[in-house]
Amino acid sequence: MPSARFLLAALVAVLVTSGVAGRVGYSLAVTKVEAAHNQDLLDQIAKGQEADQKRRAAEQERARMAEVLGAAAYAEPVVVERCLSPSRVQRLNALR
């Protein structure tokens, strides 16, 4: 029959081994979760940058269109100061 010291040593060895294994497993799990979280953050940053690029492109297109329409509106001579020319009225109606 095994002695009490041998059983105590075996019990301590099992507890230490399970504690070390638990700590290593916990550390690996934390690392995995942090990596997944960091990847999610990087994905969100990439989506935000893409949305910002689309917004800037739309803003540039709007500014270009405003410039073209403004140039077209001022290109026509004023026939009567109190009235708009027919082409100006048609352009304004087309904006609706």
Secondary structure per residue as TSV (DSSP state, phi and psi in degrees):
chain	resnum	aa	ss	phi	psi
A	1	M	-	360.0	137.4
A	2	P	-	-68.1	150.4
A	3	S	-	-78.2	165.9
A	4	A	H	-67.1	-36.1
A	5	R	H	-65.2	-40.9
A	6	F	H	-63.2	-43.8
A	7	L	H	-64.2	-40.5
A	8	L	H	-65.6	-42.9
A	9	A	H	-64.4	-40.5
A	10	A	H	-65.8	-40.5
A	11	L	H	-64.2	-44.4
A	12	V	H	-62.7	-42.0
A	13	A	H	-62.9	-41.9
A	14	V	H	-65.3	-42.9
A	15	L	H	-64.9	-43.2
A	16	V	H	-64.8	-44.3
A	17	T	H	-62.6	-44.2
A	18	S	H	-67.7	-34.5
A	19	G	H	-65.9	-44.2
A	20	V	H	-64.6	-44.6
A	21	A	H	-62.4	-39.9
A	22	G	H	-64.3	-41.9
A	23	R	H	-65.6	-42.5
A	24	V	H	-64.1	-44.0
A	25	G	H	-61.8	-41.2
A	26	Y	H	-63.4	-44.3
A	27	S	H	-62.3	-41.9
A	28	L	H	-64.8	-39.9
A	29	A	H	-65.8	-42.2
A	30	V	H	-62.1	-43.4
A	31	T	H	-61.7	-42.3
A	32	K	H	-64.8	-43.4
A	33	V	H	-65.9	-41.3
A	34	E	H	-63.7	-40.2
A	35	A	H	-63.6	-42.2
A	36	A	H	-64.8	-40.9
A	37	H	H	-64.7	-43.6
A	38	N	H	-63.1	-37.9
A	39	Q	H	-65.3	-39.5
A	40	D	H	-61.6	-42.4
A	41	L	H	-63.1	-42.5
A	42	L	H	-63.5	-38.6
A	43	D	H	-63.9	-42.2
A	44	Q	H	-65.1	-39.2
A	45	I	H	-63.6	-43.4
A	46	A	H	-63.0	-42.8
A	47	K	H	-63.8	-39.5
A	48	G	H	-64.6	-40.9
A	49	Q	H	-66.2	-39.1
A	50	E	H	-64.1	-43.0
A	51	A	H	-64.6	-37.6
A	52	D	H	-66.8	-38.9
A	53	Q	H	-64.0	-41.0
A	54	K	H	-64.5	-39.5
A	55	R	H	-64.0	-43.2
A	56	R	H	-64.3	-40.1
A	57	A	H	-63.8	-41.3
A	58	A	H	-65.6	-38.6
A	59	E	H	-65.4	-40.4
A	60	Q	H	-65.8	-40.0
A	61	E	H	-64.4	-41.1
A	62	R	H	-62.8	-42.8
A	63	A	H	-65.0	-39.5
A	64	R	H	-65.0	-43.4
A	65	M	H	-65.4	-39.3
A	66	A	H	-63.1	-38.4
A	67	E	H	-67.0	-42.6
A	68	V	H	-63.8	-46.2
A	69	L	H	-65.8	-38.9
A	70	G	H	-64.7	-41.5
A	71	A	H	-65.6	-40.1
A	72	A	H	-66.6	-37.4
A	73	A	H	-68.4	-38.2
A	74	Y	H	-87.3	-5.6
A	75	A	H	-75.8	-28.6
A	76	E	S	-81.3	137.9
A	77	P	-	-72.0	151.5
A	78	V	-	-81.9	118.6
A	79	V	S	-80.5	-54.7
A	80	V	S	-126.1	130.8
A	81	E	T	-63.3	-27.6
A	82	R	T	-93.2	-4.2
A	83	C	S	-125.8	155.9
A	84	L	-	-94.9	148.7
A	85	S	-	-71.4	158.9
A	86	P	H	-57.8	-39.0
A	87	S	H	-68.5	-32.9
A	88	R	H	-67.1	-40.4
A	89	V	H	-64.4	-42.1
A	90	Q	H	-64.1	-39.5
A	91	R	H	-65.6	-41.4
A	92	L	H	-64.8	-39.5
A	93	N	H	-66.9	-32.4
A	94	A	H	-69.8	-21.9
A	95	L	T	-74.3	-18.0
A	96	R	-	-63.8	360.0
